[in-house]
Structures are given as C-alpha cells and as structure tokens.
Amino acid sequence: MSDILIVDDERDIRELISDILEDEGFATRLAGNSDDAMAAINLEPPALMILDIWLKDSRMDGIDILKTVKRDNPDVPVVIISGHGNIEIAVAAIRQGAYDFIEKPFNIEQLLVVIRRAMETSRLRRENQSLKRRDVTTSEMIGASASFRALVAQLDKVTKSNGRVMLTGPAGAGKEVAARYIHTHSNRASAGFVTVNCAGVEPDRMEEVLFGRETPERGVEPGLLEQAHGGVIYFDEVADMPLGTQSKILRVLVDEQFTRVGGNDKVRVDLRVISSTNRDLDAAIKAGSFRQELFHRLNVVPIAVPSLEERREDIPLLAEHYVTQFNKSQGLPLRMFTEDAVALMQTMIWPGNVRQLKNLVERVLILGDGTGPIEARELPGEEESGDDDGRVVLSGALAMLPLREAREAFEREYLLTQINRFGGNISRTANFVGMERSALHRKLKSLGVVTSAKAGVRVAHMDEDAEAD
C-alpha cells in the first residue's frame, strides 16, 4: 500500500495529475468511474486517494465512494477535487472523513503540498500499525506446566478460525494476553486489536465509545467498533457491559453493521469478537444483569485460563521473564532468583495471579540493592519474620492440636503444597522433600492425600473418605 489512486471521469485530468505525481517520484493508479475505483481499492488499498466529486456515468458519486472508503479502509487519506466546488461540498466532504478539498482548476504547487502532507499522514499511520504488530510482548505466552500447555493447545485450535471466544478465569490470570495471542497468530494479525474496558467506561458514554458519533461541529468520530474493522474487538470483563448496550451489541453481531450516535448511515464492520470475564455469567443471567442471547453469541468457544495456583511450575519461568522485561523496558537490574526464593514463591498464595507476580518482581527490582541474586528474605512477607532463628509461628488452630494430629496436619498441608507446586509430579516432589518415591507414596496414603487429573493436569487434594474417617 504505497501508491496513489486517482479517480476522475475526465481522462485528461487524471493523466495530468498522474504525470505530475510520477515526476515527483510517486507511483499511481487510475480509475475513470466508480466501478473501476472500487475494484482498484478492493484489489489493494492505496496509500492515498485523489477523488473527483462528480463522476459521469457512474453508479456512485465521489461522496458515496468516500463514505465506503472511510468505512472499509479508514486509514486511507482521501483528497477531494471538484470543478463545481463550493463551501457546502467541501464541508460535506470533510464531515465524511476527507483529508482535504481542492477546487479545479487547481494550482500544481498547492496540489503537491496537499499530496505530500497527506502521504506523510498515510506513512505515519502505516508505521503506527506496523509498530503495533511488532509489539508482541503482551501476546507472548510463558510457561511449561501441563495446565499451561493445555491452554495453549486450545488457543492454537481457534487462532485460524473466526469463531467467537469467551475467556474465563480469575482476575490477573492473563486473559488479555491469551486474547492477544489468538489475534497475533490469526489471519487478522495485520489489522487492529481494540480493547473495550467494559468496567472502565461510564454507562452513559458506552454507546458513543463503541459506535462513535456524528455532530455538525465535529463531523464523524469513529468508535471502537469502527476502529477494529478487519481485526479483533476484545470485550474485557464483558459482564460489566450496561444492559442497554448489550442488546445493541447483540444486534451488531447479528447484522454486522450499526449506526453512529447522531448519525443515519449504516456502518458495516468485519470483526472477530473475543470476550473475557472473571464472573459467573450463568448467575448474572439469572439475576437479569446479562442477556442470555448475548451470552450464547459470545460463548461459541469457551476457554478457561488457569490461575497461577494451577500452574505453580511456571513461576520460575514467569519471574525470569519479568526480570528480563523490566531490564529492557525500565533499565532495572538484571537479577536472577535464588533456589530458596523460587521455592518460596512457588508456595506463596497468589490471589492476584500472574499480574501479582509481575508486580512483585518489579517491586523487588526497584527496592533491592541491584547486586547479586534475589534472596528469599527480599520477598514481601519475609521481612516480617523477625529474628532469623528458624522458628515457625503456628496458627491458632494448629497450636491447639495434640502433637500427633498437629504433625499430621502440617505434613499433609506441606506435601499438598509441594505436589501442587510440581504439577502433581511425584518423582520431583520426592526429590525435593528428600524422600524415596515409594516412601512418599506410603506417606501420602497414610495422610489421605490423593492425586487426580483435572483438565489434563494432575493435582493433589484430600481424600474425602479419609477425611471423614
């Protein structure tokens, strides 16, 4: 997309403009009517379009073509020319999204100034899109655990389709990263990925934000749906979308078109829709806060994103990745974690999931002395342990138990934590805790701990029958 498309029903005019532009080093294509113009655009969108308002013997006039181009290829600047120009036509063209208006007979120098300025605008837009496409850090999936591999396998299955995906999982688990992964590996990767923060937009502004608006003063202001044309629209925390907007989004999904706020023209959009939520949408439907029809439209392919609790094996990889990322983006020190620090992180509770881990790594790198590996004592919570005498503070419930029961309760919780830390791998757990594999199996059986498969991942839990005994 680096040439200029010249559309004029007068052959002499379009060839004159082409000769002038080619002398200046620009590549051009020519069209004498609306059918040829639309065919040229559909074949390959130009970097810039010079468009005559009046086209004899054409199905569409210049304003009609302008509307279509700004709907389907909004990044292409359009310069309007006309021999019958007046201020009303100029204003109408600008309102419909034209870059500029030039009246025939035009001054060649004036024409070149406008063309150069418009081509620079086009270049900057292309560079911006290219930079967006190269920004793959937010779509990079990091992990090696069984639950992580199962997630990526599901994502890979949907990348090449156009099916709507509903990502579920707790806050901070990485649902947006998963959505961007789908986009980056899809045939829509060259188009935009537009996020709608359903919880962050005021309900009374949601429709303007999504559909855009038209006003006499400001003309056309495209909304997020229009900006995502050809690419992906991502509804983040879709359960927070206002009920009134839900019905309109449902209509867009059915018709693939909408009307801007304050406008009359239908705007066609080609979108892939990905949604996410950390809430129970079935409960929201029963409560009347989410439309069942919309749920069925969005939930074509449901994919669960696991919590960090379900993929503790990935914590070392994630922590190392964030250290490298913060070193490159902020110049923070490139420090690795000691084995003790990694072991501690793998046994910590992570209510904020991967986002919490990322914040912890950034905090440690900012507050640390910047030298040597990161020790366990530098992690949040460790500084509150007091004297380094190896003492363990018991919980009230554990402290009230007889020694035998307290020891069993501690061993049970300790082994549950370690097995889940190693993704249900008994051999690695036995090696870490310093036991023979067979001895560990006997110990687990005596404590009523069993391992089972959950979504292809082995996890440890209490045997309910043993617990009842």
C-alpha positions in Angstrom: 0.0 0.0 0.0 2.3 2.8 -1.3 0.7 4.2 -4.4 -1.8 6.9 -5.1 -5.2 6.1 -6.7 -6.5 8.9 -8.9 -10.3 8.8 -9.7 -11.7 11.3 -12.2 -14.1 10.9 -15.1 -12.0 13.3 -17.3 -9.1 11.3 -18.8 -7.0 14.4 -19.4 -7.3 15.5 -15.7 -6.4 12.1 -14.2 -3.5 11.6 -16.6 -2.2 15.1 -15.9 -2.3 14.6 -12.2 -0.6 11.2 -12.7 2.2 12.7 -14.8 2.8 15.4 -12.2 2.9 12.9 -9.3 5.1 10.4 -11.1 7.6 13.2 -11.9 7.7 13.7 -8.2 8.5 10.1 -7.6 5.0 8.8 -6.7 3.5 5.6 -8.1 -0.1 6.0 -9.3 -3.1 4.0 -10.5 -6.0 5.5 -12.5 -9.8 5.0 -12.5 -12.4 6.7 -14.6 -15.6 5.6 -12.8 -16.8 4.3 -9.5 -16.7 0.6 -10.5 -13.1 0.8 -11.6 -12.3 2.8 -8.4 -13.9 0.2 -6.1 -12.2 -2.7 -7.9 -8.8 -1.0 -7.5 -9.4 -0.4 -3.8 -10.6 -4.0 -3.2 -7.6 -5.3 -5.1 -5.1 -3.3 -2.9 -6.0 -0.3 -0.8 -3.8 2.7 -1.9 -1.7 4.9 0.4 -3.7 7.9 -0.8 -6.8 8.6 -2.9 -7.5 11.7 -5.1 -11.2 11.6 -5.8 -13.4 13.8 -8.0 -16.8 14.6 -6.6 -18.7 14.4 -9.9 -18.3 11.2 -11.8 -20.4 10.9 -15.0 -21.9 7.6 -15.9 -21.1 6.1 -12.5 -23.2 4.2 -10.0 -21.7 6.1 -7.2 -20.6 9.7 -6.9 -17.5 10.9 -5.0 -19.2 11.3 -1.7 -20.6 7.7 -1.9 -17.1 6.4 -2.7 -15.7 8.5 0.2 -18.2 7.0 2.7 -17.4 3.5 1.5 -13.6 4.0 1.7 -13.7 5.6 5.2 -15.9 2.7 6.3 -13.8 -0.1 5.0 -10.4 1.5 4.9 -10.4 4.3 7.4 -6.6 4.8 7.4 -6.6 5.8 3.7 -6.5 9.6 3.3 -8.8 10.9 0.6 -8.3 14.3 -1.1 -11.4 15.6 -2.8 -11.2 17.6 -6.1 -14.1 19.2 -8.0 -14.7 21.8 -10.7 -18.0 22.6 -9.2 -16.7 23.2 -5.7 -18.3 25.3 -3.1 -18.1 25.6 0.6 -21.1 23.3 1.2 -19.4 20.4 -0.8 -16.1 21.0 1.0 -17.8 20.9 4.4 -19.8 17.8 3.5 -16.6 16.0 2.3 -14.6 16.9 5.4 -17.5 15.7 7.6 -17.5 12.4 5.8 -13.8 12.0 6.6 -12.0 13.6 3.6 -8.4 14.7 4.4 -8.7 17.9 2.3 -10.6 19.6 -0.5 -9.1 21.2 -3.7 -11.1 23.1 -6.3 -10.5 22.9 -10.0 -8.7 24.4 -11.8 -6.0 23.6 -9.1 -2.6 25.2 -8.6 0.1 22.5 -9.1 2.2 23.7 -6.2 -0.9 23.7 -3.9 -1.8 20.2 -5.1 1.7 18.9 -4.3 1.7 20.5 -0.9 -1.6 18.7 0.0 -0.4 15.4 -1.5 2.9 15.4 0.3 1.2 16.2 3.6 -1.4 13.5 3.1 1.2 10.9 2.1 3.1 11.7 5.3 -0.1 11.1 7.2 -0.5 7.8 5.4 3.1 6.8 6.1 2.8 7.6 9.8 -0.4 5.6 10.1 1.3 2.6 8.4 4.3 2.9 10.7 2.0 3.1 13.7 0.2 -0.1 12.6 3.5 -1.8 12.0 4.7 -0.9 15.5 1.5 -2.2 16.9 2.0 -5.5 15.1 5.6 -5.8 16.3 4.6 -5.2 19.9 4.2 -8.9 20.7 5.4 -8.7 24.3 1.8 -8.6 25.5 0.9 -11.6 23.4 3.8 -13.8 24.5 2.8 -16.9 26.4 5.2 -18.0 29.0 5.1 -21.4 30.7 5.8 -25.1 30.5 3.3 -26.7 33.0 0.7 -29.2 31.9 -2.1 -26.7 32.5 -0.3 -24.0 30.5 0.3 -26.4 27.6 -3.4 -27.4 27.7 -4.4 -23.7 27.5 -2.0 -23.0 24.5 -3.3 -26.1 22.7 -6.8 -24.8 23.0 -5.8 -21.3 21.9 -3.9 -22.7 18.8 -7.1 -24.5 17.7 -9.1 -21.3 17.5 -6.4 -18.9 16.0 -7.2 -19.7 12.4 -11.0 -19.6 12.7 -13.3 -16.6 13.1 -15.2 -18.1 15.9 -16.1 -16.0 18.9 -14.1 -16.9 22.1 -15.1 -16.4 25.7 -12.1 -16.5 28.1 -12.9 -17.2 31.7 -10.6 -17.1 34.7 -9.7 -15.1 37.8 -8.5 -11.5 37.7 -4.9 -11.3 36.8 -4.6 -14.8 35.3 -3.7 -13.5 31.8 -7.0 -13.4 29.8 -6.0 -10.4 27.8 -2.6 -12.0 27.0 -4.5 -15.1 25.7 -6.8 -12.9 23.6 -3.8 -11.1 22.1 -2.1 -14.5 21.4 -5.2 -15.5 19.4 -5.0 -12.2 17.4 -1.3 -12.3 16.8 -1.4 -15.9 15.4 -4.6 -15.3 13.3 -5.1 -14.2 9.7 -6.2 -10.8 11.2 -2.8 -10.1 12.8 -2.2 -7.2 10.3 -5.3 -5.4 11.5 -6.1 -3.9 14.8 -6.7 -5.3 18.3 -9.0 -3.0 20.1 -9.8 -3.4 23.8 -13.2 -2.3 25.3 -12.8 -1.9 29.0 -16.4 -2.7 29.9 -15.8 -1.9 33.6 -13.9 1.4 33.0 -16.4 3.2 30.7 -19.2 5.2 32.2 -22.5 3.5 31.3 -24.0 6.7 29.7 -20.9 7.0 27.4 -20.6 3.4 26.4 -22.6 3.7 23.2 -20.6 6.7 22.0 -17.4 4.9 22.8 -18.4 1.8 20.9 -20.4 3.2 18.0 -18.8 6.6 17.6 -20.9 9.7 16.8 -21.7 12.3 14.2 -22.1 16.0 15.0 -22.4 19.1 12.8 -19.5 20.7 14.6 -17.0 17.8 14.6 -18.3 15.6 11.8 -17.6 11.8 12.0 -15.9 10.5 15.1 -15.3 6.7 14.7 -16.0 4.5 17.7 -14.0 1.4 18.9 -16.1 -1.0 16.7 -15.2 1.0 13.6 -11.5 1.2 14.6 -11.4 -2.6 15.0 -12.8 -3.1 11.5 -10.9 -6.1 9.9 -9.4 -7.0 13.2 -10.4 -8.1 16.7 -12.6 -6.3 19.3 -11.9 -7.5 22.8 -14.6 -7.0 25.4 -12.6 -7.1 28.7 -14.9 -8.1 31.7 -17.9 -8.2 29.5 -20.2 -8.9 32.5 -19.8 -5.2 33.3 -21.3 -4.0 30.0 -24.5 -2.0 30.6 -27.7 -3.9 29.9 -29.0 -1.4 27.3 -25.7 -1.6 25.4 -25.8 -5.4 25.4 -28.9 -5.5 23.2 -27.3 -3.2 20.7 -24.1 -5.3 20.6 -26.2 -8.3 20.1 -27.8 -6.6 17.0 -24.3 -5.7 15.7 -23.2 -9.4 16.0 -26.3 -10.4 14.0 -26.3 -7.7 11.3 -22.5 -6.8 11.2 -23.5 -3.1 11.0 -24.6 -0.3 13.2 -25.4 3.4 13.2 -23.3 6.0 14.9 -24.8 8.1 17.7 -26.4 11.1 16.0 -26.0 9.6 12.5 -28.2 7.9 9.9 -25.8 5.9 7.7 -25.3 2.2 8.4 -21.6 1.4 9.1 -20.6 -2.1 8.1 -17.9 -3.9 10.2 -16.0 -7.1 9.8 -14.9 -8.1 13.3 -13.7 -11.1 15.3 -15.1 -10.9 18.9 -13.2 -12.1 21.9 -14.6 -11.6 25.4 -13.5 -12.3 28.9 -14.9 -12.4 32.4 -14.0 -13.4 35.9 -17.6 -13.6 37.0 -20.2 -16.4 36.8 -22.3 -15.3 33.8 -24.9 -18.0 34.5 -25.6 -16.3 37.8 -25.6 -12.9 36.0 -28.2 -14.2 33.5 -30.4 -15.5 36.3 -30.1 -12.1 38.1 -31.1 -10.3 35.0 -27.9 -8.3 34.6 -26.7 -10.2 31.5 -28.6 -11.1 28.4 -28.8 -14.8 27.7 -28.9 -14.3 23.9 -25.7 -12.3 24.0 -24.0 -14.9 26.2 -24.8 -17.6 23.6 -23.5 -15.4 20.8 -20.2 -14.7 22.6 -19.7 -18.1 24.2 -19.2 -20.0 21.0 -15.8 -21.3 22.1 -15.3 -21.2 25.9 -11.7 -21.4 27.1 -10.7 -21.4 30.8 -7.5 -19.6 31.7 -5.9 -21.3 34.7 -5.0 -19.4 37.9 -1.3 -19.2 39.0 -2.3 -21.6 41.7 -2.9 -24.2 38.9 0.4 -23.6 37.3 2.9 -23.1 40.1 5.6 -24.9 38.0 5.6 -21.8 35.7 6.5 -19.3 38.4 10.3 -19.6 37.9 9.9 -19.1 34.1 7.5 -16.2 34.6 9.7 -14.5 37.2 12.8 -14.7 35.0 10.7 -13.4 32.0 9.6 -10.4 34.0 13.1 -9.6 35.2 14.3 -9.6 31.6 11.3 -7.5 30.5 11.8 -4.8 33.2 15.5 -4.7 32.4 14.8 -3.9 28.8 11.8 -1.5 29.4 12.9 0.3 32.5 16.6 -0.4 32.9 16.0 -2.2 36.2 18.9 -4.6 37.3 19.1 -8.0 35.7 19.0 -10.2 38.8 18.0 -13.8 39.0 16.3 -15.5 41.9 18.0 -18.0 44.2 16.6 -21.5 44.6 15.2 -20.6 48.0 13.4 -17.5 46.6 11.9 -19.6 43.8 10.8 -22.3 46.3 9.2 -19.7 48.5 7.3 -18.1 45.5 6.0 -21.5 44.5 4.5 -22.0 47.9 3.0 -18.4 48.3 -0.7 -17.6 47.9 -1.4 -15.6 44.7 -4.9 -14.1 44.8 -3.8 -11.6 42.1 -2.3 -14.4 39.9 0.2 -13.6 37.2 -0.4 -9.9 37.5 0.5 -10.0 41.2 3.7 -12.0 40.4 4.7 -9.4 37.8 4.1 -6.6 40.3 6.2 -8.4 43.0 9.1 -8.8 40.6 9.0 -5.1 39.7 8.8 -4.1 43.4 11.8 -6.3 44.3 13.9 -5.0 41.5 13.1 -1.4 42.4 13.7 -1.7 46.1 16.6 -4.1 46.0 20.3 -3.1 46.1 20.7 -4.1 42.5 23.6 -6.6 43.1 23.7 -10.3 43.3 20.8 -12.8 43.1 17.4 -12.1 44.7 17.2 -13.9 48.1 14.1 -15.3 49.7 14.4 -12.6 52.5 13.8 -9.9 49.9 10.4 -11.2 49.0 7.3 -9.5 50.6 6.5 -11.0 54.0 9.9 -12.3 54.7 11.0 -9.1 56.4 8.2 -9.6 59.0 9.7 -12.9 60.2 11.8 -11.2 63.0 14.9 -12.9 64.2 16.5 -15.4 61.8 16.4 -18.3 64.3 14.4 -20.7 62.2 11.3 -20.5 64.4 7.8 -21.3 62.9 4.8 -19.4 64.2 1.9 -21.8 64.4 -1.7 -20.9 63.5 -4.2 -20.9 66.4 -5.9 -24.0 65.2 -2.7 -26.0 64.8 -1.4 -24.9 68.1 -4.4 -26.3 69.9 -4.0 -29.8 68.5 -2.2 -32.7 70.2 1.4 -33.3 68.8 0.5 -36.3 66.6 -2.5 -34.6 65.0 -0.6 -31.3 64.6 2.3 -33.1 62.9 -0.1 -35.0 60.5 -1.9 -31.7 59.7 1.4 -30.0 59.0 2.8 -32.9 56.9 -0.5 -33.1 54.9 -0.5 -29.4 54.1 3.2 -29.3 53.4 3.0 -32.3 51.0 -0.1 -30.9 49.3 1.7 -27.7 48.7 4.8 -29.3 47.3 2.9 -31.8 45.0 0.8 -29.0 43.5 3.9 -26.8 43.2 5.5 -29.5 41.0 2.2 -30.0 39.0 1.4 -33.4 40.5 4.8 -34.9 39.6 5.6 -37.4 42.5 9.2 -38.0 41.4 10.1 -34.3 41.5 8.3 -33.8 44.8 10.0 -36.8 46.4 13.4 -35.5 45.2 12.7 -32.0 46.6 11.4 -33.2 50.1 14.2 -35.8 50.4 12.2 -39.0 50.3 12.2 -42.1 48.2 9.3 -42.2 45.8 7.8 -45.3 47.3 8.1 -43.8 50.8 6.3 -40.7 49.6 3.5 -42.8 48.2 3.1 -44.6 51.5 3.1 -41.3 53.4 0.5 -39.7 51.1 -1.7 -42.7 51.5 -1.4 -42.6 55.3 -2.3 -38.9 55.3 -5.3 -39.4 53.0 -3.7 -37.3 50.1 -4.6 -38.4 46.5 -3.7 -37.1 43.1 -6.2 -36.9 40.3 -6.4 -35.4 36.8 -8.2 -32.1 36.3 -8.4 -30.8 32.7 -5.3 -32.8 31.8 -3.4 -31.6 34.9 -2.5 -33.7 37.9 -3.4 -32.0 41.2 -3.3 -33.2 44.8 -6.2 -33.0 47.3 -7.6 -34.6 50.4 -9.4 -38.0 50.0 -12.9 -37.1 51.2 -13.5 -40.6 52.6 -10.2 -40.5 54.5 -11.0 -37.0 55.8 -14.5 -38.2 57.0 -12.8 -41.1 58.9 
